[in-house]
Amino acid sequence: MSGAEISVVRMADDRDRETIYRMRHEVYAAELGQHSPNAAGRLTDALDAFNHYIVIADGERIVGFVSITPPGGPSYSIDKYFKRTELPFAVDDKLYEIRLLTVPQSSRSRLLASALMYAAFRWIEARGGTHIAAIGRKEIRSIHLRVGLKPTGQDVQSGAVTYGLLHGTMAEIHAALPGVRPILDRVQAEMSWQIGVAYDTPTACYHGGKFFEAVGDEFQTLERLDTIIAADVLDAWFPPSPKAVAALEKNLPQLLRTSPPTGCEGLVRTIARVRGVQSENILPGAGSSDLIFLALRHWLTAASRVLILDPTYGEYAHVLERVIRCRVNRLPLLRGENYRVDLSRLNQALTGGYDLVVLVNPNNPTGQHIPRAELEAALKKVSPATRVWVDETYIEYAGSGESLEQFAARSENVIVCKSMSKVYALSGARVAYLGAGPAHAAVGREPAEPGGCRRGVAGRGILCRAPSRDARPAHGTGCGIAEAELARHSRHGEFSPVPSARNRPRRRHGDCPLPRTRTIPARCRQAGHRPRRPRAPHCRERRRHQPAHD
Ligand SMILES: Cc1ncc(COP(=O)(O)O)c(C=O)c1O
């Protein structure tokens, strides 16, 4: 490879195929003795009519390839060696087979082999494959194992070569990928990825959308609306303002047939006016989840250092550690201190040279609130090089005048994230905004898409016409489970009420057996309560030591 050239990972074309068949002969006949050498000097078989090949090429030269057999063909290569009834996995229409992982002697390297395996995995994953079978030479088994495939224990001899059968589900492969992350990062940095699917598995928001698992994402069982409990973290647990509903109902046909204002200018002006800041301090978004993904990915890289509270709203750890993959430190909040944020520890941590500090205030799930005056005093001392993101999704629960919006508008490094979901019960409308100095409030203010669909949701005028404080739940009534009931449960060690700005029950963790999350609504119902907002069932896959939270 010439110095300027970069290895390209791509799908093989017809011309490459001839090279591949010759390389197969070179490796599997001449070098390894699996097949007898033939006069044509090429090896191909019936599966090549269905197989796809991924190659790595240095300019014109192919330096490695791997073959993928998709479902729907007449057979897999494993059918040559094993009866389907002997296989410890189902052969279904989601099974793909990887075979012929080949890097010729002259270019042999762990990086090339790993790049090919990962490329095959991503290509299969993007096509909806749910599990992978692989037939691999015993000598290179470690490469298969590293990416999460597991030997089935079934080996087979073919000529002079011993092959082993391996299998892995997408979940098993995902679980193994952190172990090969340094190699994958090198592949991403050093090679040009051209297989037509994103390098990383696209990551959805960690939260949201659970409701539709119950009614069906094609609204198949809308009648279940009456019986299911909206349990998604993003859903509001009290109805929106009747004024908002009336405004929508009145204008619905018009809203449906016209495109929304592209830049949400009216909404921005309204928020600015009501909050006492300028329009240039406001960036609207389709829910704060949208803004979290937009801004954090814009400002941070894998080399960034971030501080978050622990426990705190799980979307932050997800975006930072799993999407951006930056370094995250945690400021532990202690049970013995009712999870209060200790200001002297926070002040100390704020001097830690972080690129970003995330403070959810009041915090979710602890409900603890740092009063505005104290937080502003602490933030004034923070180096301008450290951005501070204050998530005020629940700030109205702490009382009026507690928001840092005006402070953030004047500051160079403080960004306030406000959601309309939990205060106005507009979760379904996806409305939120960032309040910040003009430079930060301009993040991602790229030309809007035609029709302004992203921010347009917010700009639809819903709020311009009806942001009424009567939508706000009375302080302390958000959860709907009476404190007495909590106290009763806490006698059994199940719940442990923590006084806070948000009256969420907290399940105790670690020192007592936990009831299953899904039993909580049932128990509350038995006790005559109508819980509206149990913890989201999908929040359980947290780090084990972290208290359960949403
Ligand atoms: C602290 C916090 N921030 C942000 C969100 C997301 O809200 P939305 O995307 O609906 O604005 C939530 C939802 O539970 C939350 O608890």
The ligand as a Gaussian input file, in Angstrom:
#p B3LYP/6-31G(d) Opt

LIG

0 1
 C      -34.529000      14.464000      34.042000
 C      -35.203000      14.191000      32.735000
 N      -34.784000      14.832000      31.638000
 C      -35.369000      14.624000      30.457000
 C      -36.412000      13.722000      30.313000
 C      -36.992000      13.514000      28.952000
 O      -38.111000      14.247000      28.748000
 P      -38.662000      14.643000      27.290000
 O      -37.768000      14.008000      26.253000
 O      -40.044000      14.129000      27.240000
 O      -38.575000      16.125000      27.210000
 C      -36.877000      13.029000      31.432000
 C      -37.965000      12.044000      31.321000
 O      -38.254000      11.308000      32.244000
 C      -36.256000      13.274000      32.669000
 O      -36.669000      12.631000      33.773000

